[in-house]
Amino acid sequence: MRVLVGCEYSGRVRQAFRNLGHDAFSCDLLESEDASPFHIQGDVLPILTDGWDLAIFHPPCTHLAVSGSRWFKDKVKEQSEALAFVQTLMDAPIPMIAIENPISVISSRIRKPDQIIQPWQFGHGETKATCLWLKGLPKLTPTSVVDGREARVHRMPPSPDRWKERSRTYQGVADAMAAQWGTPANE
Ligand SMILES: C[S@@+](CC[C@H](N)C(=O)[O-])C[C@H]1O[C@@H](n2cnc3c(N)ncnc32)[C@H](O)[C@@H]1O
């Protein structure tokens, strides 16, 4: 299956699909953390029409996440551009699409998510509500419900890379996406 993982610098979801034999690529304005040859550095929009079977997008939540709502009134233009970007990704001519974001205004301004998942459902003892908007895909089934409900990301000290630490996709979630949304490549 040809898989596009848009807005991903970590390579986690791309690599989870590649490990199962899929022709998967990540794409981000940033370079990939793992220096993979299967990373496309640049804007994801021009490659949406390149014949993908499945796409998973992690669009920036800076101007969308409800956790930053006190700044919304100063960011009307940025928020409207961010929502237009998400809408373009949702409307991409790709049969199966998943959009991932925290609790955000996407729910009120575009539509409600199909599912809200937590890291603790996929082997990580942490809380971080993550919404999924799905097209042509089933909801993810939890793979490993574990104890521990720590909000680790909120306690991280300030640093230039704090946003990266907070936004990297959990490995258990990446693995579940590949296992449950990728049909076996050799069948
Ligand atoms: C919240 S982060 C997602 C990180 C992801 N979960 C991961 O594990 O790598 C959003 C990413 O979207 C990227 N981005 C923003 N606009 C983009 C665009 N037009 N095309 C490609 N990537 C974009 C940013 O550079 C940023 O790395």
The ligand as an SDF file (V2000), in Angstrom:
LIG
                    3D

 27 29  0  0  0  0  0  0  0  0999 V2000
    2.4860   18.7420   15.6740 C   0  0  0  0  0  0  0  0  0  0  0  0
    3.8290   18.3980   14.6110 S   0  0  0  0  0  0  0  0  0  0  0  0
    3.5080   16.6870   14.2920 C   0  0  0  0  0  0  0  0  0  0  0  0
    4.6470   15.7780   14.7140 C   0  0  0  0  0  0  0  0  0  0  0  0
    4.3770   14.3080   14.4680 C   0  0  0  0  0  0  0  0  0  0  0  0
    3.3960   13.7780   15.3910 N   0  0  0  0  0  0  0  0  0  0  0  0
    5.6550   13.5000   14.5220 C   0  0  0  0  0  0  0  0  0  0  0  0
    5.7090   12.4990   15.2950 O   0  0  0  0  0  0  0  0  0  0  0  0
    6.6080   13.8330   13.8150 O   0  0  0  0  0  0  0  0  0  0  0  0
    3.3020   19.2310   13.1400 C   0  0  0  0  0  0  0  0  0  0  0  0
    4.3120   19.2330   12.0190 C   0  0  0  0  0  0  0  0  0  0  0  0
    3.6890   19.7550   10.8390 O   0  0  0  0  0  0  0  0  0  0  0  0
    4.7280   20.2840   10.0260 C   0  0  0  0  0  0  0  0  0  0  0  0
    4.1080   21.0820    8.9390 N   0  0  0  0  0  0  0  0  0  0  0  0
    3.4600   22.2690    9.0560 C   0  0  0  0  0  0  0  0  0  0  0  0
    2.9950   22.6810    7.8510 N   0  0  0  0  0  0  0  0  0  0  0  0
    3.3580   21.7370    6.9380 C   0  0  0  0  0  0  0  0  0  0  0  0
    3.1890   21.6020    5.5360 C   0  0  0  0  0  0  0  0  0  0  0  0
    2.5320   22.5220    4.8060 N   0  0  0  0  0  0  0  0  0  0  0  0
    3.7020   20.5190    4.9230 N   0  0  0  0  0  0  0  0  0  0  0  0
    4.3860   19.5830    5.6600 C   0  0  0  0  0  0  0  0  0  0  0  0
    4.5670   19.6520    6.9990 N   0  0  0  0  0  0  0  0  0  0  0  0
    4.0670   20.7190    7.6370 C   0  0  0  0  0  0  0  0  0  0  0  0
    5.5780   21.0280   11.0290 C   0  0  0  0  0  0  0  0  0  0  0  0
    6.8760   21.2460   10.5380 O   0  0  0  0  0  0  0  0  0  0  0  0
    5.5510   20.0850   12.2380 C   0  0  0  0  0  0  0  0  0  0  0  0
    6.6770   19.2540   12.2860 O   0  0  0  0  0  0  0  0  0  0  0  0
  1  2  1  0
  2  3  1  0
  2 10  1  0
  3  4  1  0
  4  5  1  0
  5  6  1  0
  5  7  1  0
  7  8  2  0
  7  9  1  0
 10 11  1  0
 11 12  1  0
 11 26  1  0
 12 13  1  0
 13 14  1  0
 13 24  1  0
 14 15  1  0
 14 23  1  0
 15 16  2  0
 16 17  1  0
 17 18  1  0
 17 23  2  0
 18 19  1  0
 18 20  2  0
 20 21  1  0
 21 22  2  0
 22 23  1  0
 24 25  1  0
 24 26  1  0
 26 27  1  0
M  CHG  2   2   1   9  -1
M  END
$$$$
